[in-house]
């Protein structure tokens, strides 16, 4: 938009000015204009498909069959993935899955175990 800061809670770029504060229409987070400079120093919050906060080292469970690109393999529903590592990018999770190997997953397809 027109130079407005991104939401510090969900990272949405669709924030708007509401008097003395900014508002995010996607997660309904509100913060004052004075604290917007501090929000840039915060780290990104990663959430699973159900809104639970994820951190490095968590175990997650896959909630949807996922095709492995470049292979005929499929990561089945209910597959448990241990010791995840969170990274920036399109795919948020780096992990190793037994029988498949190293791969990246999106947080929207997992739930915290």
N, C-alpha and C positions, 0 to 999 in steps of 0.2 A: 504494500500500500504506500502511502505517501510519507515515508520516513518514520513510521511508528515502530516501536520496539516489538519484537516477538514475545509471545507469552512465556514467562519464566517457568511455568508449570508444565505445559504440554508442547511448547515450541511452535504453536500456531502463528502464522503470519497475518491472520485476519483480525487483529486487535483493533479496537477503536477507542477514541478519546471520549470520556464521559465526565466533563467538568474537571475536577481535581484528581482524577484517576483514569487508568486504562482498564479496559474490560476485554476479556477473551470470550467470544460467542461460542466457542467449541467446548470449553471445559468450565465456563462461568467463573473463572478466576479473576479477581480484581486486585489491583495493586496501585499504590500512589505514584504520581509522576516523580516524586523525589527519590523513591527507592528504585526507579528503573535503571539507574546506573549500577546499582549493586547486583541486579538480576543477571547482568552479563557475566559476572564472576561465578555464578552457580553452575554446577554440572548438570548434564541432561539426566532426566529421570526416565528409566526404562520400565515399561509396564507390560504384563502379559495380556492375553486376550480377555481376561476377566478383571483387569485393573489392579492386580497385585504388583507391587514394586519388586523388580528383579535387581540383584547385585551379582558381582563376580563370584563364582564358586557355587551358585545355586544349582539345584537339580530341577529340571522341567520335564513335562510330558507333552508329546505331540498330540494335538487335538484334531488333526486332519491328515488324510493320506497325502504325502508330498512326493511328487515325482522328482527323481534326481536328474538334473540336467546333464545330457551327454551320456546317459546310461539307461538301461532298462530296469534299474532298481527302483524301489519305492520305500519310503520311510512310512511305516504303518502307524495308524492311530494307536495311541497308548505306549509308543516307544518312549522309554525313559532315557533322558540325556543328563549325565552327571557333569559337574564341574564346568559350567559354561563360562565363557569370557565375553563381556559386552564390549562392542566396538561401535564407532560411528560409521555411518554409511547406509546403503539401502537395506542390507541384511544386518541386523543388529547383534546377532549371536554367533560367535565362533565356538565350535565344539567338535568332539569326536564321537561318532555313533558306532557302536559295535556292529561289525559285519559290513559297514560302509566306509568308514574312515572319517577324515577331516571334512567338515563342510560348514556352511553358514546357513542360519535360519533367521526368519523374521519373527519378532516378538508376538505378532498377531496370530501366529499358528501354534503357540505353546501356552501351557498353564504351569504355574509354579507347583512343584511336587512337595 
